[in-house]
């Protein structure tokens, strides 16, 4: 790969836009990370649209907001997927637990029929 740089301003500790040029490979990686972050936000939005519908159905059928048995299965499934993807399964579990807690919080705020 050629040693090219980009002139995107980076803000230094003194607040000025006068920072050294960023190596092109670094900027390419940052651009990829930004795209992945955007995709994650959209995927999470879709996931929460689904879980909102689940919460409405649970409320309509007088089911509890949490389903510990399903959550345990999902945690094991995600840990396995993470290991296969060379992602730390402990991190994946923490992330899923955070999502589950948020979903349960949303489900508890849905009025029961």
PDB file as gemmi writes it, atoms N, CA and C in Angstrom:
CRYST1    1.000    1.000    1.000  90.00  90.00  90.00 P 1                      
ATOM      1  N   UNK A   1       0.850  -1.172   0.000  1.00  0.00           N  
ATOM      2  CA  UNK A   1       0.000   0.000   0.000  1.00  0.00           C  
ATOM      3  C   UNK A   1       0.898   1.238   0.000  1.00  0.00           C  
ATOM      4  N   UNK A   2       0.539   2.203  -0.791  1.00  0.00           N  
ATOM      5  CA  UNK A   2       1.324   3.435  -0.877  1.00  0.00           C  
ATOM      6  C   UNK A   2       1.236   4.193   0.442  1.00  0.00           C  
ATOM      7  N   UNK A   3       2.262   4.945   0.748  1.00  0.00           N  
ATOM      8  CA  UNK A   3       2.299   5.725   1.980  1.00  0.00           C  
ATOM      9  C   UNK A   3       1.669   7.084   1.712  1.00  0.00           C  
ATOM     10  N   UNK A   4       0.333   7.089   1.692  1.00  0.00           N  
ATOM     11  CA  UNK A   4      -0.366   8.351   1.473  1.00  0.00           C  
ATOM     12  C   UNK A   4      -0.942   8.828   2.791  1.00  0.00           C  
ATOM     13  N   UNK A   5      -1.226  10.098   2.895  1.00  0.00           N  
ATOM     14  CA  UNK A   5      -1.836  10.647   4.100  1.00  0.00           C  
ATOM     15  C   UNK A   5      -3.050  11.445   3.684  1.00  0.00           C  
ATOM     16  N   UNK A   6      -3.892  11.709   4.650  1.00  0.00           N  
ATOM     17  CA  UNK A   6      -5.077  12.503   4.393  1.00  0.00           C  
ATOM     18  C   UNK A   6      -4.998  13.758   5.254  1.00  0.00           C  
ATOM     19  N   UNK A   7      -5.673  14.769   4.826  1.00  0.00           N  
ATOM     20  CA  UNK A   7      -5.578  16.046   5.523  1.00  0.00           C  
ATOM     21  C   UNK A   7      -6.794  16.336   6.401  1.00  0.00           C  
ATOM     22  N   UNK A   8      -7.543  15.294   6.816  1.00  0.00           N  
ATOM     23  CA  UNK A   8      -8.651  15.530   7.730  1.00  0.00           C  
ATOM     24  C   UNK A   8      -8.102  16.127   9.019  1.00  0.00           C  
ATOM     25  N   UNK A   9      -8.708  17.198   9.522  1.00  0.00           N  
ATOM     26  CA  UNK A   9      -8.179  17.792  10.748  1.00  0.00           C  
ATOM     27  C   UNK A   9      -8.420  16.911  11.956  1.00  0.00           C  
ATOM     28  N   UNK A  10      -7.440  16.811  12.794  1.00  0.00           N  
ATOM     29  CA  UNK A  10      -7.524  16.130  14.077  1.00  0.00           C  
ATOM     30  C   UNK A  10      -7.277  17.210  15.121  1.00  0.00           C  
ATOM     31  N   UNK A  11      -8.064  17.195  16.154  1.00  0.00           N  
ATOM     32  CA  UNK A  11      -7.903  18.211  17.172  1.00  0.00           C  
ATOM     33  C   UNK A  11      -6.973  17.717  18.259  1.00  0.00           C  
ATOM     34  N   UNK A  12      -5.937  18.481  18.504  1.00  0.00           N  
ATOM     35  CA  UNK A  12      -4.948  18.130  19.519  1.00  0.00           C  
ATOM     36  C   UNK A  12      -5.391  18.578  20.896  1.00  0.00           C  
ATOM     37  N   UNK A  13      -4.519  18.397  21.856  1.00  0.00           N  
ATOM     38  CA  UNK A  13      -4.854  18.738  23.231  1.00  0.00           C  
ATOM     39  C   UNK A  13      -5.006  20.242  23.424  1.00  0.00           C  
ATOM     40  N   UNK A  14      -4.407  21.023  22.543  1.00  0.00           N  
ATOM     41  CA  UNK A  14      -4.534  22.473  22.691  1.00  0.00           C  
ATOM     42  C   UNK A  14      -5.769  23.011  21.983  1.00  0.00           C  
ATOM     43  N   UNK A  15      -6.603  22.126  21.389  1.00  0.00           N  
ATOM     44  CA  UNK A  15      -7.844  22.549  20.765  1.00  0.00           C  
ATOM     45  C   UNK A  15      -7.682  23.048  19.344  1.00  0.00           C  
ATOM     46  N   UNK A  16      -6.465  23.122  18.857  1.00  0.00           N  
ATOM     47  CA  UNK A  16      -6.280  23.615  17.491  1.00  0.00           C  
ATOM     48  C   UNK A  16      -6.471  22.482  16.502  1.00  0.00           C  
ATOM     49  N   UNK A  17      -6.752  22.848  15.270  1.00  0.00           N  
ATOM     50  CA  UNK A  17      -6.907  21.860  14.200  1.00  0.00           C  
ATOM     51  C   UNK A  17      -5.562  21.563  13.556  1.00  0.00           C  
ATOM     52  N   UNK A  18      -4.521  22.066  14.123  1.00  0.00           N  
ATOM     53  CA  UNK A  18      -3.178  21.879  13.576  1.00  0.00           C  
ATOM     54  C   UNK A  18      -2.577  20.585  14.116  1.00  0.00           C  
ATOM     55  N   UNK A  19      -2.910  19.505  13.501  1.00  0.00           N  
ATOM     56  CA  UNK A  19      -2.363  18.208  13.907  1.00  0.00           C  
ATOM     57  C   UNK A  19      -1.647  17.613  12.709  1.00  0.00           C  
ATOM     58  N   UNK A  20      -0.730  16.718  12.961  1.00  0.00           N  
ATOM     59  CA  UNK A  20      -0.036  16.091  11.837  1.00  0.00           C  
ATOM     60  C   UNK A  20      -1.015  15.300  10.985  1.00  0.00           C  
ATOM     61  N   UNK A  21      -0.675  15.137   9.728  1.00  0.00           N  
ATOM     62  CA  UNK A  21      -1.507  14.372   8.806  1.00  0.00           C  
ATOM     63  C   UNK A  21      -1.636  12.934   9.320  1.00  0.00           C  
ATOM     64  N   UNK A  22      -2.796  12.367   9.090  1.00  0.00           N  
ATOM     65  CA  UNK A  22      -3.072  11.002   9.535  1.00  0.00           C  
ATOM     66  C   UNK A  22      -2.668  10.042   8.427  1.00  0.00           C  
ATOM     67  N   UNK A  23      -1.927   8.987   8.752  1.00  0.00           N  
ATOM     68  CA  UNK A  23      -1.597   8.003   7.716  1.00  0.00           C  
ATOM     69  C   UNK A  23      -2.878   7.458   7.077  1.00  0.00           C  
ATOM     70  N   UNK A  24      -2.856   7.233   5.799  1.00  0.00           N  
ATOM     71  CA  UNK A  24      -4.032   6.795   5.052  1.00  0.00           C  
ATOM     72  C   UNK A  24      -4.612   5.504   5.606  1.00  0.00           C  
ATOM     73  N   UNK A  25      -3.748   4.569   5.975  1.00  0.00           N  
ATOM     74  CA  UNK A  25      -4.255   3.298   6.508  1.00  0.00           C  
ATOM     75  C   UNK A  25      -5.042   3.522   7.797  1.00  0.00           C  
ATOM     76  N   UNK A  26      -4.556   4.423   8.655  1.00  0.00           N  
ATOM     77  CA  UNK A  26      -5.266   4.740   9.885  1.00  0.00           C  
ATOM     78  C   UNK A  26      -6.618   5.356   9.561  1.00  0.00           C  
ATOM     79  N   UNK A  27      -6.643   6.281   8.613  1.00  0.00           N  
ATOM     80  CA  UNK A  27      -7.917   6.907   8.247  1.00  0.00           C  
ATOM     81  C   UNK A  27      -8.867   5.889   7.639  1.00  0.00           C  
ATOM     82  N   UNK A  28      -8.350   4.973   6.815  1.00  0.00           N  
ATOM     83  CA  UNK A  28      -9.194   3.923   6.234  1.00  0.00           C  
ATOM     84  C   UNK A  28      -9.811   3.061   7.331  1.00  0.00           C  
ATOM     85  N   UNK A  29      -9.005   2.702   8.321  1.00  0.00           N  
ATOM     86  CA  UNK A  29      -9.516   1.898   9.431  1.00  0.00           C  
ATOM     87  C   UNK A  29     -10.557   2.671  10.236  1.00  0.00           C  
ATOM     88  N   UNK A  30     -10.310   3.940  10.476  1.00  0.00           N  
ATOM     89  CA  UNK A  30     -11.287   4.756  11.198  1.00  0.00           C  
ATOM     90  C   UNK A  30     -12.583   4.873  10.413  1.00  0.00           C  
ATOM     91  N   UNK A  31     -12.476   5.033   9.108  1.00  0.00           N  
ATOM     92  CA  UNK A  31     -13.676   5.102   8.267  1.00  0.00           C  
ATOM     93  C   UNK A  31     -14.464   3.796   8.347  1.00  0.00           C  
ATOM     94  N   UNK A  32     -13.754   2.672   8.339  1.00  0.00           N  
ATOM     95  CA  UNK A  32     -14.421   1.371   8.462  1.00  0.00           C  
ATOM     96  C   UNK A  32     -15.109   1.248   9.822  1.00  0.00           C  
ATOM     97  N   UNK A  33     -14.424   1.662  10.870  1.00  0.00           N  
ATOM     98  CA  UNK A  33     -15.018   1.625  12.209  1.00  0.00           C  
ATOM     99  C   UNK A  33     -16.267   2.491  12.260  1.00  0.00           C  
ATOM    100  N   UNK A  34     -16.218   3.676  11.676  1.00  0.00           N  
ATOM    101  CA  UNK A  34     -17.384   4.562  11.644  1.00  0.00           C  
ATOM    102  C   UNK A  34     -18.554   3.903  10.922  1.00  0.00           C  
ATOM    103  N   UNK A  35     -18.269   3.223   9.808  1.00  0.00           N  
ATOM    104  CA  UNK A  35     -19.331   2.527   9.063  1.00  0.00           C  
ATOM    105  C   UNK A  35     -19.917   1.384   9.886  1.00  0.00           C  
ATOM    106  N   UNK A  36     -19.062   0.643  10.557  1.00  0.00           N  
ATOM    107  CA  UNK A  36     -19.529  -0.467  11.402  1.00  0.00           C  
ATOM    108  C   UNK A  36     -20.378   0.073  12.543  1.00  0.00           C  
ATOM    109  N   UNK A  37     -19.942   1.171  13.167  1.00  0.00           N  
ATOM    110  CA  UNK A  37     -20.721   1.776  14.249  1.00  0.00           C  
ATOM    111  C   UNK A  37     -22.105   2.186  13.748  1.00  0.00           C  
ATOM    112  N   UNK A  38     -22.171   2.769  12.561  1.00  0.00           N  
ATOM    113  CA  UNK A  38     -23.457   3.165  11.990  1.00  0.00           C  
ATOM    114  C   UNK A  38     -24.338   1.937  11.761  1.00  0.00           C  
ATOM    115  N   UNK A  39     -23.750   0.872  11.248  1.00  0.00           N  
ATOM    116  CA  UNK A  39     -24.514  -0.358  11.025  1.00  0.00           C  
ATOM    117  C   UNK A  39     -25.022  -0.922  12.352  1.00  0.00           C  
ATOM    118  N   UNK A  40     -24.184  -0.892  13.385  1.00  0.00           N  
ATOM    119  CA  UNK A  40     -24.601  -1.383  14.700  1.00  0.00           C  
ATOM    120  C   UNK A  40     -25.789  -0.589  15.234  1.00  0.00           C  
ATOM    121  N   UNK A  41     -25.755   0.716  15.070  1.00  0.00           N  
ATOM    122  CA  UNK A  41     -26.862   1.557  15.545  1.00  0.00           C  
ATOM    123  C   UNK A  41     -28.150   1.164  14.824  1.00  0.00           C  
ATOM    124  N   UNK A  42     -28.074   0.976  13.521  1.00  0.00           N  
ATOM    125  CA  UNK A  42     -29.269   0.599  12.759  1.00  0.00           C  
ATOM    126  C   UNK A  42     -29.754  -0.798  13.136  1.00  0.00           C  
ATOM    127  N   UNK A  43     -28.830  -1.725  13.355  1.00  0.00           N  
ATOM    128  CA  UNK A  43     -29.213  -3.074  13.778  1.00  0.00           C  
ATOM    129  C   UNK A  43     -29.858  -3.051  15.166  1.00  0.00           C  
ATOM    130  N   UNK A  44     -29.304  -2.269  16.070  1.00  0.00           N  
ATOM    131  CA  UNK A  44     -29.897  -2.160  17.403  1.00  0.00           C  
ATOM    132  C   UNK A  44     -31.288  -1.538  17.335  1.00  0.00           C  
ATOM    133  N   UNK A  45     -31.465  -0.546  16.478  1.00  0.00           N  
ATOM    134  CA  UNK A  45     -32.788   0.066  16.315  1.00  0.00           C  
ATOM    135  C   UNK A  45     -33.793  -0.977  15.826  1.00  0.00           C  
ATOM    136  N   UNK A  46     -33.403  -1.801  14.866  1.00  0.00           N  
ATOM    137  CA  UNK A  46     -34.278  -2.864  14.367  1.00  0.00           C  
ATOM    138  C   UNK A  46     -34.570  -3.877  15.465  1.00  0.00           C  
ATOM    139  N   UNK A  47     -33.553  -4.235  16.217  1.00  0.00           N  
ATOM    140  CA  UNK A  47     -33.728  -5.199  17.312  1.00  0.00           C  
ATOM    141  C   UNK A  47     -34.735  -4.665  18.323  1.00  0.00           C  
ATOM    142  N   UNK A  48     -34.616  -3.389  18.687  1.00  0.00           N  
ATOM    143  CA  UNK A  48     -35.527  -2.820  19.667  1.00  0.00           C  
ATOM    144  C   UNK A  48     -36.933  -2.649  19.117  1.00  0.00           C  
ATOM    145  N   UNK A  49     -37.090  -2.476  17.817  1.00  0.00           N  
ATOM    146  CA  UNK A  49     -38.437  -2.474  17.234  1.00  0.00           C  
ATOM    147  C   UNK A  49     -39.087  -3.839  17.461  1.00  0.00           C  
ATOM    148  N   UNK A  50     -38.325  -4.905  17.261  1.00  0.00           N  
ATOM    149  CA  UNK A  50     -38.845  -6.259  17.481  1.00  0.00           C  
ATOM    150  C   UNK A  50     -39.146  -6.509  18.947  1.00  0.00           C  
ATOM    151  N   UNK A  51     -38.224  -6.113  19.825  1.00  0.00           N  
ATOM    152  CA  UNK A  51     -38.450  -6.388  21.243  1.00  0.00           C  
ATOM    153  C   UNK A  51     -39.609  -5.559  21.795  1.00  0.00           C  
ATOM    154  N   UNK A  52     -39.854  -4.397  21.200  1.00  0.00           N  
ATOM    155  CA  UNK A  52     -41.019  -3.604  21.614  1.00  0.00           C  
ATOM    156  C   UNK A  52     -42.300  -4.366  21.287  1.00  0.00           C  
ATOM    157  N   UNK A  53     -42.347  -4.954  20.095  1.00  0.00           N  
ATOM    158  CA  UNK A  53     -43.517  -5.750  19.711  1.00  0.00           C  
ATOM    159  C   UNK A  53     -43.667  -6.963  20.625  1.00  0.00           C  
ATOM    160  N   UNK A  54     -42.537  -7.583  20.983  1.00  0.00           N  
ATOM    161  CA  UNK A  54     -42.574  -8.709  21.921  1.00  0.00           C  
ATOM    162  C   UNK A  54     -43.181  -8.244  23.248  1.00  0.00           C  
ATOM    163  N   UNK A  55     -42.752  -7.089  23.721  1.00  0.00           N  
ATOM    164  CA  UNK A  55     -43.276  -6.571  24.985  1.00  0.00           C  
ATOM    165  C   UNK A  55     -44.771  -6.319  24.933  1.00  0.00           C  
ATOM    166  N   UNK A  56     -45.251  -5.798  23.816  1.00  0.00           N  
ATOM    167  CA  UNK A  56     -46.687  -5.557  23.655  1.00  0.00           C  
ATOM    168  C   UNK A  56     -47.439  -6.888  23.679  1.00  0.00           C  
ATOM    169  N   UNK A  57     -46.917  -7.890  22.988  1.00  0.00           N  
ATOM    170  CA  UNK A  57     -47.550  -9.212  22.986  1.00  0.00           C  
ATOM    171  C   UNK A  57     -47.529  -9.833  24.383  1.00  0.00           C  
ATOM    172  N   UNK A  58     -46.413  -9.718  25.075  1.00  0.00           N  
ATOM    173  CA  UNK A  58     -46.344 -10.256  26.433  1.00  0.00           C  
ATOM    174  C   UNK A  58     -47.374  -9.579  27.333  1.00  0.00           C  
ATOM    175  N   UNK A  59     -47.482  -8.268  27.232  1.00  0.00           N  
ATOM    176  CA  UNK A  59     -48.454  -7.550  28.049  1.00  0.00           C  
ATOM    177  C   UNK A  59     -49.872  -7.975  27.697  1.00  0.00           C  
ATOM    178  N   UNK A  60     -50.167  -8.129  26.419  1.00  0.00           N  
ATOM    179  CA  UNK A  60     -51.511  -8.514  25.972  1.00  0.00           C  
ATOM    180  C   UNK A  60     -51.885  -9.921  26.451  1.00  0.00           C  
ATOM    181  N   UNK A  61     -50.896 -10.784  26.596  1.00  0.00           N  
ATOM    182  CA  UNK A  61     -51.151 -12.167  27.006  1.00  0.00           C  
ATOM    183  C   UNK A  61     -50.780 -12.415  28.468  1.00  0.00           C  
ATOM    184  N   UNK A  62     -50.590 -11.324  29.192  1.00  0.00           N  
ATOM    185  CA  UNK A  62     -50.274 -11.370  30.622  1.00  0.00           C  
ATOM    186  C   UNK A  62     -49.066 -12.265  30.925  1.00  0.00           C  
ATOM    187  N   UNK A  63     -48.042 -12.156  30.098  1.00  0.00           N  
ATOM    188  CA  UNK A  63     -46.791 -12.887  30.307  1.00  0.00           C  
ATOM    189  C   UNK A  63     -45.796 -11.966  31.012  1.00  0.00           C  
ATOM    190  N   UNK A  64     -44.888 -12.521  31.797  1.00  0.00           N  
ATOM    191  CA  UNK A  64     -43.929 -11.669  32.507  1.00  0.00           C  
ATOM    192  C   UNK A  64     -42.955 -10.988  31.546  1.00  0.00           C  
ATOM    193  N   UNK A  65     -42.447  -9.811  31.937  1.00  0.00           N  
ATOM    194  CA  UNK A  65     -41.492  -9.086  31.075  1.00  0.00           C  
ATOM    195  C   UNK A  65     -40.199  -9.856  30.823  1.00  0.00           C  
ATOM    196  N   UNK A  66     -39.764 -10.633  31.806  1.00  0.00           N  
ATOM    197  CA  UNK A  66     -38.513 -11.386  31.672  1.00  0.00           C  
ATOM    198  C   UNK A  66     -38.830 -12.860  31.424  1.00  0.00           C  
ATOM    199  N   UNK A  67     -37.908 -13.517  30.707  1.00  0.00           N  
ATOM    200  CA  UNK A  67     -38.026 -14.954  30.449  1.00  0.00           C  
ATOM    201  C   UNK A  67     -36.642 -15.563  30.708  1.00  0.00           C  
ATOM    202  N   UNK A  68     -36.339 -15.831  31.988  1.00  0.00           N  
ATOM    203  CA  UNK A  68     -34.990 -16.298  32.340  1.00  0.00           C  
ATOM    204  C   UNK A  68     -34.533 -17.540  31.573  1.00  0.00           C  
ATOM    205  N   UNK A  69     -35.436 -18.465  31.279  1.00  0.00           N  
ATOM    206  CA  UNK A  69     -35.035 -19.674  30.540  1.00  0.00           C  
ATOM    207  C   UNK A  69     -34.566 -19.305  29.139  1.00  0.00           C  
ATOM    208  N   UNK A  70     -35.327 -18.461  28.438  1.00  0.00           N  
ATOM    209  CA  UNK A  70     -34.918 -18.041  27.090  1.00  0.00           C  
ATOM    210  C   UNK A  70     -33.627 -17.238  27.155  1.00  0.00           C  
ATOM    211  N   UNK A  71     -33.521 -16.367  28.151  1.00  0.00           N  
ATOM    212  CA  UNK A  71     -32.316 -15.549  28.279  1.00  0.00           C  
ATOM    213  C   UNK A  71     -31.080 -16.427  28.452  1.00  0.00           C  
ATOM    214  N   UNK A  72     -31.185 -17.481  29.247  1.00  0.00           N  
ATOM    215  CA  UNK A  72     -30.047 -18.385  29.468  1.00  0.00           C  
ATOM    216  C   UNK A  72     -29.648 -19.070  28.164  1.00  0.00           C  
ATOM    217  N   UNK A  73     -30.640 -19.502  27.388  1.00  0.00           N  
ATOM    218  CA  UNK A  73     -30.362 -20.137  26.094  1.00  0.00           C  
ATOM    219  C   UNK A  73     -29.688 -19.133  25.161  1.00  0.00           C  
ATOM    220  N   UNK A  74     -30.198 -17.914  25.131  1.00  0.00           N  
ATOM    221  CA  UNK A  74     -29.641 -16.889  24.250  1.00  0.00           C  
ATOM    222  C   UNK A  74     -28.209 -16.533  24.651  1.00  0.00           C  
ATOM    223  N   UNK A  75     -27.950 -16.481  25.934  1.00  0.00           N  
ATOM    224  CA  UNK A  75     -26.588 -16.166  26.393  1.00  0.00           C  
ATOM    225  C   UNK A  75     -25.627 -17.254  25.928  1.00  0.00           C  
ATOM    226  N   UNK A  76     -26.010 -18.504  26.101  1.00  0.00           N  
ATOM    227  CA  UNK A  76     -25.132 -19.597  25.653  1.00  0.00           C  
ATOM    228  C   UNK A  76     -24.947 -19.562  24.139  1.00  0.00           C  
ATOM    229  N   UNK A  77     -26.018 -19.286  23.421  1.00  0.00           N  
ATOM    230  CA  UNK A  77     -25.946 -19.192  21.951  1.00  0.00           C  
ATOM    231  C   UNK A  77     -24.989 -18.079  21.535  1.00  0.00           C  
ATOM    232  N   UNK A  78     -25.115 -16.914  22.175  1.00  0.00           N  
ATOM    233  CA  UNK A  78     -24.260 -15.779  21.814  1.00  0.00           C  
ATOM    234  C   UNK A  78     -22.810 -16.040  22.200  1.00  0.00           C  
ATOM    235  N   UNK A  79     -22.592 -16.698  23.335  1.00  0.00           N  
ATOM    236  CA  UNK A  79     -21.215 -17.032  23.739  1.00  0.00           C  
ATOM    237  C   UNK A  79     -20.575 -17.944  22.697  1.00  0.00           C  
ATOM    238  N   UNK A  80     -21.343 -18.901  22.200  1.00  0.00           N  
ATOM    239  CA  UNK A  80     -20.835 -19.818  21.178  1.00  0.00           C  
ATOM    240  C   UNK A  80     -20.534 -19.073  19.881  1.00  0.00           C  
ATOM    241  N   UNK A  81     -21.451 -18.212  19.471  1.00  0.00           N  
ATOM    242  CA  UNK A  81     -21.226 -17.401  18.265  1.00  0.00           C  
ATOM    243  C   UNK A  81     -19.984 -16.525  18.422  1.00  0.00           C  
ATOM    244  N   UNK A  82     -19.845 -15.930  19.598  1.00  0.00           N  
ATOM    245  CA  UNK A  82     -18.695 -15.061  19.856  1.00  0.00           C  
ATOM    246  C   UNK A  82     -17.394 -15.849  19.752  1.00  0.00           C  
ATOM    247  N   UNK A  83     -17.360 -17.005  20.370  1.00  0.00           N  
ATOM    248  CA  UNK A  83     -16.144 -17.822  20.327  1.00  0.00           C  
ATOM    249  C   UNK A  83     -15.805 -18.172  18.876  1.00  0.00           C  
ATOM    250  N   UNK A  84     -16.806 -18.531  18.094  1.00  0.00           N  
ATOM    251  CA  UNK A  84     -16.577 -18.852  16.686  1.00  0.00           C  
ATOM    252  C   UNK A  84     -16.087 -17.664  15.876  1.00  0.00           C  
ATOM    253  N   UNK A  85     -16.470 -16.470  16.308  1.00  0.00           N  
ATOM    254  CA  UNK A  85     -16.062 -15.249  15.609  1.00  0.00           C  
ATOM    255  C   UNK A  85     -14.781 -14.653  16.182  1.00  0.00           C  
ATOM    256  N   UNK A  86     -14.182 -15.353  17.141  1.00  0.00           N  
ATOM    257  CA  UNK A  86     -12.967 -14.879  17.813  1.00  0.00           C  
ATOM    258  C   UNK A  86     -13.192 -13.565  18.570  1.00  0.00           C  
ATOM    259  N   UNK A  87     -14.386 -13.484  19.172  1.00  0.00           N  
ATOM    260  CA  UNK A  87     -14.740 -12.369  20.048  1.00  0.00           C  
ATOM    261  C   UNK A  87     -14.829 -12.933  21.456  1.00  0.00           C  
ATOM    262  N   UNK A  88     -14.356 -12.206  22.421  1.00  0.00           N  
ATOM    263  CA  UNK A  88     -14.368 -12.656  23.811  1.00  0.00           C  
ATOM    264  C   UNK A  88     -15.802 -12.994  24.241  1.00  0.00           C  
ATOM    265  N   UNK A  89     -16.094 -14.262  24.556  1.00  0.00           N  
ATOM    266  CA  UNK A  89     -17.443 -14.640  24.970  1.00  0.00           C  
ATOM    267  C   UNK A  89     -17.923 -13.902  26.220  1.00  0.00           C  
ATOM    268  N   UNK A  90     -17.007 -13.567  27.127  1.00  0.00           N  
ATOM    269  CA  UNK A  90     -17.404 -12.806  28.318  1.00  0.00           C  
ATOM    270  C   UNK A  90     -17.909 -11.424  27.918  1.00  0.00           C  
ATOM    271  N   UNK A  91     -17.232 -10.790  26.965  1.00  0.00           N  
ATOM    272  CA  UNK A  91     -17.688  -9.483  26.481  1.00  0.00           C  
ATOM    273  C   UNK A  91     -19.056  -9.621  25.827  1.00  0.00           C  
ATOM    274  N   UNK A  92     -19.225 -10.637  24.994  1.00  0.00           N  
ATOM    275  CA  UNK A  92     -20.499 -10.850  24.304  1.00  0.00           C  
ATOM    276  C   UNK A  92     -21.623 -11.049  25.317  1.00  0.00           C  
ATOM    277  N   UNK A  93     -21.334 -11.804  26.371  1.00  0.00           N  
ATOM    278  CA  UNK A  93     -22.350 -12.035  27.401  1.00  0.00           C  
ATOM    279  C   UNK A  93     -22.702 -10.734  28.124  1.00  0.00           C  
ATOM    280  N   UNK A  94     -21.704  -9.939  28.458  1.00  0.00           N  
ATOM    281  CA  UNK A  94     -21.970  -8.649  29.113  1.00  0.00           C  
ATOM    282  C   UNK A  94     -22.824  -7.757  28.220  1.00  0.00           C  
ATOM    283  N   UNK A  95     -22.504  -7.746  26.935  1.00  0.00           N  
ATOM    284  CA  UNK A  95     -23.257  -6.929  25.981  1.00  0.00           C  
ATOM    285  C   UNK A  95     -24.705  -7.406  25.913  1.00  0.00           C  
ATOM    286  N   UNK A  96     -24.914  -8.726  25.792  1.00  0.00           N  
ATOM    287  CA  UNK A  96     -26.272  -9.250  25.724  1.00  0.00           C  
ATOM    288  C   UNK A  96     -27.022  -8.986  27.025  1.00  0.00           C  
ATOM    289  N   UNK A  97     -26.356  -9.141  28.162  1.00  0.00           N  
ATOM    290  CA  UNK A  97     -27.013  -8.860  29.441  1.00  0.00           C  
ATOM    291  C   UNK A  97     -27.455  -7.398  29.524  1.00  0.00           C  
ATOM    292  N   UNK A  98     -26.636  -6.501  28.984  1.00  0.00           N  
ATOM    293  CA  UNK A  98     -27.017  -5.087  28.948  1.00  0.00           C  
ATOM    294  C   UNK A  98     -28.272  -4.898  28.102  1.00  0.00           C  
ATOM    295  N   UNK A  99     -28.301  -5.541  26.932  1.00  0.00           N  
ATOM    296  CA  UNK A  99     -29.476  -5.439  26.052  1.00  0.00           C  
ATOM    297  C   UNK A  99     -30.712  -6.030  26.721  1.00  0.00           C  
ATOM    298  N   UNK A 100     -30.556  -7.196  27.331  1.00  0.00           N  
ATOM    299  CA  UNK A 100     -31.678  -7.850  27.994  1.00  0.00           C  
ATOM    300  C   UNK A 100     -32.238  -6.959  29.103  1.00  0.00           C  
ATOM    301  N   UNK A 101     -31.374  -6.378  29.900  1.00  0.00           N  
ATOM    302  CA  UNK A 101     -31.821  -5.491  30.983  1.00  0.00           C  
ATOM    303  C   UNK A 101     -32.607  -4.309  30.427  1.00  0.00           C  
ATOM    304  N   UNK A 102     -32.139  -3.757  29.330  1.00  0.00           N  
ATOM    305  CA  UNK A 102     -32.832  -2.618  28.709  1.00  0.00           C  
ATOM    306  C   UNK A 102     -34.194  -3.050  28.169  1.00  0.00           C  
ATOM    307  N   UNK A 103     -34.242  -4.213  27.542  1.00  0.00           N  
ATOM    308  CA  UNK A 103     -35.504  -4.725  27.000  1.00  0.00           C  
ATOM    309  C   UNK A 103     -36.501  -4.966  28.137  1.00  0.00           C  
ATOM    310  N   UNK A 104     -36.053  -5.597  29.215  1.00  0.00           N  
ATOM    311  CA  UNK A 104     -36.947  -5.856  30.345  1.00  0.00           C  
ATOM    312  C   UNK A 104     -37.452  -4.538  30.928  1.00  0.00           C  
ATOM    313  N   UNK A 105     -36.571  -3.561  31.018  1.00  0.00           N  
ATOM    314  CA  UNK A 105     -36.978  -2.233  31.496  1.00  0.00           C  
ATOM    315  C   UNK A 105     -38.090  -1.673  30.605  1.00  0.00           C  
ATOM    316  N   UNK A 106     -37.932  -1.784  29.303  1.00  0.00           N  
ATOM    317  CA  UNK A 106     -38.970  -1.306  28.368  1.00  0.00           C  
ATOM    318  C   UNK A 106     -40.256  -2.107  28.548  1.00  0.00           C  
ATOM    319  N   UNK A 107     -40.130  -3.434  28.691  1.00  0.00           N  
ATOM    320  CA  UNK A 107     -41.315  -4.284  28.820  1.00  0.00           C  
ATOM    321  C   UNK A 107     -42.103  -3.967  30.085  1.00  0.00           C  
ATOM    322  N   UNK A 108     -41.411  -3.638  31.155  1.00  0.00           N  
ATOM    323  CA  UNK A 108     -42.127  -3.341  32.410  1.00  0.00           C  
ATOM    324  C   UNK A 108     -42.911  -2.026  32.328  1.00  0.00           C  
ATOM    325  N   UNK A 109     -42.559  -1.177  31.359  1.00  0.00           N  
ATOM    326  CA  UNK A 109     -43.275   0.098  31.240  1.00  0.00           C  
ATOM    327  C   UNK A 109     -44.486   0.017  30.316  1.00  0.00           C  
ATOM    328  N   UNK A 110     -44.713  -1.135  29.705  1.00  0.00           N  
ATOM    329  CA  UNK A 110     -45.864  -1.314  28.810  1.00  0.00           C  
ATOM    330  C   UNK A 110     -47.088  -1.645  29.653  1.00  0.00           C  
ATOM    331  N   UNK A 111     -48.176  -0.894  29.466  1.00  0.00           N  
ATOM    332  CA  UNK A 111     -49.384  -1.172  30.262  1.00  0.00           C  
ATOM    333  C   UNK A 111     -49.929  -2.579  30.009  1.00  0.00           C  
ATOM    334  N   UNK A 112     -50.340  -3.242  31.065  1.00  0.00           N  
ATOM    335  CA  UNK A 112     -50.922  -4.581  30.992  1.00  0.00           C  
ATOM    336  C   UNK A 112     -52.402  -4.484  30.664  1.00  0.00           C  
ATOM    337  N   UNK A 113     -52.910  -5.492  29.918  1.00  0.00           N  
ATOM    338  CA  UNK A 113     -54.342  -5.457  29.587  1.00  0.00           C  
ATOM    339  C   UNK A 113     -55.180  -6.064  30.686  1.00  0.00           C  
TER     340      UNK A 113                                                      
END                                                                             
